[in-house]
Structure formats: structure tokens, C-alpha cells
Amino acid sequence: MAFNHKHLIDITEYSEEDIKLILETAKAFSEVNERAIKKVPTLKGKTIVNMFNEPSTRTRSSFELAEKRLSADSLNFGGSSTSTVKGESLVDTVETLNAYKIDCIVVRDKHAGAPYIVTQNSPASVICAGDGKHNHPTQALLDLYTIWEHKGDFRGLKVAVVGDISHSRVCGSLIPALKIMGCETYAVAPGTLLPPAPEVLGCDHVTSDLDSVLPELDVVYMLRVQQERLEGAPFPTIREYHKLFGLTKDREKLMKPDAIICHPGPINRGVEFDSYMADHPQRSVILEQVYAGICVRMAILYLLLGGADNGLAS
């Protein structure tokens, strides 16, 4: 199947068939990551810039590992090391990068829409690694991969996203991706952590009562309360939030026997989880999501940059 995309900016630009191809390619790269020697020559000679203008641990490290394992050359910069702190515009920074004859730019920025601006000013492929409260498509894809590994199919799955939805770029990509793949979706949050018009999320159900929907769910996707982005006090105390919206050992009694728990990280114990649920050996797939990030980002880089036919050869 042909992959006819140059950029990954918005997951809604991808079809169900595109996403299935990414997941199947990621599965092949998972086998590479299980080898003693995890490096393949797929993108040898390609140059990828990781432009992270906002702090990141999991996303940045998994992109860097993915690039190294594909034998690409990487340039990492951002934050205080970029000339934007001296007043240079994003466009001027991108044009400087273009002069290096690069092949791909991975962009993370606090401003929504920054990756799209990069696509308009560079001939390179561009991947959004998170922009403001808008979008995070590679996170959504690794989440889909993890769910697929456990459930085998998406059709008819009931998936709830629980927590700080109004500030979540993860939610901005994950809910559309789940809908593309045929899932029934729920948004669960206090009214103060939902967007002013919740219908824009595209969810099938919106509720503030977690306990009422837990018995129906196949996947419970917990979000971190992003206290650094909160305006005012959306709930009285962390303790009350945990009581109403946290996954706890007692609340597990309401869940399906085979329901799984996801989280994009970093987790806050005592807020969205107690430690029993965060570390649950059968339900929690959080560390599997971290591993999936490497495989999925290898697949995306491979597909966008036209990897060699022998890309999976040792």
C-alpha cells in the first residue's frame, strides 16, 4: 500500500488505511527493537532536526532513539539554545535550517499551529511532536498501537479519556484517531476541565460521572492534571479530584475484567491514580506505551522519508 503523505501535522488528514499501515510498520520495527543489535540502515544519509522549543522527556528521547536506530543523522536544539530567545522569528529559524539541506523537522512548540507554519516555510517533511493545547499525533498513534496489541481490533471498543481534557493536546489527536478507527468514545471530566463547547471534541458521550461509565469501558485513558496550564481553581482540592476522578483499588471493582489503563505520562500518583492501579500488572500498559513510542516513531519516519526497501534488514 502506498503512503502518500509528506507531513504528520494533524491525525485527521490520515485515513483508517494510513493508520493501519503505520501500526503494521511499527509492529515490524518492534521486532527490530527486540534484537541484540537494534540498528538498521533504513535512513542512512537522511538528516533530521529535532526542534523542541518546549520541555519534553518521553517524546524527545523516543524520537532521538528512533532516528539513531534508523541510522539517520540528528541535530537536536531548542529552548534556550535557539535564536528565538534572541528575538529571531520561527520562520527565520526554519529558513536557517533549510540552508543545511535537511530532510525532516520534528517540531514541539508551546504555540498551537507552529508545525503548520514550518511546513509552509520548508521543503522538508515536518512532524508535529505537540503544539500548545492543540495536537499530538504521534502520541495518539502510539496509544492506538498499544490498544491494538492488547485488543486486536478497534471496531466497537469503548474508550474513555478521563481528566484534564480542556488543556490536553493528547486529547486533540487521540479522540479523532479513535473515531477514525471505529471506537466509541467518552470524555469524562469535571465541567471546569471540559472545553466550553464539548461537542467539538467529537466524542460520542460526555459526562462528569466516572463511576457510571466504568463498567462499560474496554480502555480507560487517564490524563494528567496540567497544573502549569490551569486558569484559576477548576476543583477545590487535589484530594477531592482524586476521590471523584482517580482510578483506585476500590474503583477497580467497577471495571471490566479485561479493561486496560493508559496514560501519556508523566503520571501523578495520588491524583489520577493510586499506586495500586498505576502499577497494576494486568491492567496498566503505561510502560508499554513508552516502548510503543519508539516503534511508532520509527515507522512514521520510515514512511514519510521513503526508507530503503531493505529497511528492516540487519
N, C-alpha and C positions, 0 to 999 in steps of 0.2 A: 504494500500500500504506500502511495506517495504521501509525503509530508510537505504540504505547500504553505509553510509559514516561515517568515523571516524573523519575527519577534515573538516574545511572550510577554504581553503587557496586560491583557485582560482575558480571563478564562472564558468569557462569553463569546470570544472570537473563535473558539475551538469547538469542534463537533464531538459527539459521542465517539465516533470512529477515531478522531485525532487523539482523544484521551486514552482510548483503549490501546492505541499504538504506543503511546508514551509508557503506559503501565507494563505492556508486554516487553518493551525495550528495557525498562528498568528491571524487570524480572531477569532478563539475560545478564544485565550488569550486576545483579545481585550474586550470580554465580561467579563472576569475575572477582567480586569482593570477598568471596569465601576462599579464594586461592591463597597459597603461600606467597606468591608474587602477584600483587594486585594491580600492576601497571600494564596498560595496553597502549599500542602506538596510534590509536584512533585519530587523535587531533594533534599529532606531532607537526610542528611548524605553524600552528594557529596561535594567535596572541589574544588573550582575554584580559580585560581590565575589570577589576572589582572596585567599583566606585561606591563606597559605603560612607555616605555623609551623615549617618546616624548609627549609634552603637548597635552592635549585633554580636552574638556569640555563636549560636547554633547555625544560623543561615550562612554567615560568612565562612565559618570553619568548614561547613559541608560543601559549599561552592569551591573553596580552595582545595579540599581533598579531591572532589570530583575532577577538577581541572588537572591536578597532578596525576591522578590515576589514568586520565586520558592522554597524558604526555603533552598537554598544552603548556605554553609559556604564559605565566600570570604576572600581572602588575597590580599590586594592592595599594590603594590610597584612599583617603577620605578624612572627614572630620577636620582636626586642626592641621593636618598635613596638606590640605588642598588650598589653592589660592582663593577659593571663595571666601575664606575668612579674611582675606585682604581686600575684599570688595570685587573680585572678579565674578562675572556672571556665569551662570551654569552653561550658557551657550558658548562663551569664550573658552571655558574649561574643556568642553566637548570638542571644540574645534582644535584645541591644542592636542588632544588625544588622537583626533583624526590624522594629524600630521605624522603620528607614529605608525600609520598603516595597520591599525589593529583590526581584529575580526569580530569581536564581541565586547559589549559593555554590560556588566551586571550592575544595576542601579538600586541602591536603597537610599531613601531620602525622606525627610520629615514632611515635605510638601507633596500633597496629592497632585498627580499629573506630571511630576518630574520625569519619570521614564518615557512618557509620551513625547515630551519636549526633546529628549535626547534622540528619539527616533527621527524627529523632524530635522535634526542638525548633524546626523552622522550616517555614513553608508554602512556602518557595522550593524550586526544583529544586536538587539537590546533585550535584556531580560529584566523584568521588574522583580526585585527582591524585597518589596514592601515600600509603599509610598503613603505616608501620613496615615490617616484613618480610612484609606480608600481600598487598597487592594494588596493581595499577597498570593499570586497564582501558584508559585512553586510549593508553598506550604499546603495549599489546597490539594495539589497533585500528590504530594507525599502522604497526605491524610487519606486520599482515595486509595492509594496503593496499600496502605496498612489495613484499611477496611476490606479491600478486595482479597488480601492474603487470608483474612480470617473468615470472611463470609462467602467468598467465591463468586458472588453476583451482587448487583446493586438493585435490581428491579424489586420494588416492593419493600425495601428496607426502610425502617422508620428511624430517623436520625434527628436528635435534638442538639442544638447549640445552646449552651447554658451559661449565663453570666453577663459580662460587660459588653454587650452587643453594640451599643452605640459608639464605642471607641475602638472597635475591632476591625483592622484591615483583614485579618484572617477570615472573619465572617463575610466580608465583602467579596471574597473569592470562593469560599467553601460552600456557602448556600447555593449560589448559581451552579457550581460544579456538581453538587449532589443532585440538583434538579435535572441537569443535562443527562446524568447517568440513570435517572428514573427512580430516585429515592423520594420518600415522603418526608418533609422537613418540618421541624418545630423550632421556634425561637422561644426560649424560656428565660425570663429576666424580670427584675422589678421594673415597674413602669419608668422609673427615673434612669434606667440603663438601656432603654429602648430608644431608637430614633423617633423624632416627632411624628413621622408617618410610617409605622412599622410595615405597612403593606409594600413599601419599596424594597424590602428585603427579598420578596418573592417566596416567603415561607408559606407552607400550607396551613400552619397553625401558629398562633402567637398567644402565649399565656404567661402568667406570673405564678402559677401553681405547679411547681416541680413534681410534687408527690402525685398529682392526678395523672400525669403522663408517663411517669417512670415505668409502670407495668407494661406499657405498650412498646417501649423502645428497644431497638436492636443495638444502637450505638448512642452513647452519651458523650458528647464532646464538650468538655469544660473549658471555659475561657478564664484567663487571669483578670482580676480586677485591676485595671490600669490606673493606679492611684496618681501617677505622674500626669495623667491627662484629664483627671476629673475636674469638673467645674462645680464648686460648691460641695455640698454633702448629700450625695444621692441616697444614702441609707444611714440610719442612726449610728450603728457601730459595726465593726468587723464581726463581732460575736453574733449579732443579730443576722447579718448577711449569711454567715456560715450556718446558722440554725435553719434558715429558710431555703438557701440555695446551695449549700455544701453537700458533697457526697460523703456520707458517713457509714460506719458499720451498721448502724440501725436502719439507715435508709436502703441499704443493700437488699433488705428483705422484700422491698417493693419491686426489685428488678427481675427481668427475665433471667433464667439460669445461664444463658449463653450471651447475655449482653456484655459488650466491651466498653471500656472507658478510654477516651482520647484526650489529649491536651497538647497545645502547641509549645508549651514551655516559655519561660521558666515557671514552675509551679510554686504556689504559695500554700504550704501546709498550714492547716488551721483556718484557711479561707475557703478555697474551692474544694478542698479535700481534707479528710483526716488522713493520717499516715497509713492506716489500715487499707483504705481504698487506693491511695496513691501507689502503694507497693503491692497491690493485690496480684498474686501470681497467675490467676486465671483471667481476670478482667482487665487489668491495666496494660495497655500496649504503648505507653508513653516512650519507653526506650526503643521500641520497635519503630516508632515514628522517626526518632533521631537517625536510626540506621537507614530507614527508607529515604531520608533526605539526600543521602549520598547517591544512592542508586537512581532516584528520580532525576536529580540534577545532572548526573552523568548522561542519562537518557535524553534530557532536553538539550544539553549542549551538543550531543552527538547528532540529534535530528536537525537542530537549527543550523549547525555548521557543516552539515554534509559529510559526516565521518566516513573514513575509508571503508571499503567493502569488507576488509578483514578486521574491522573494529573490535571484534571480540576474540581475535586470535591472540595467543600468548606471545 
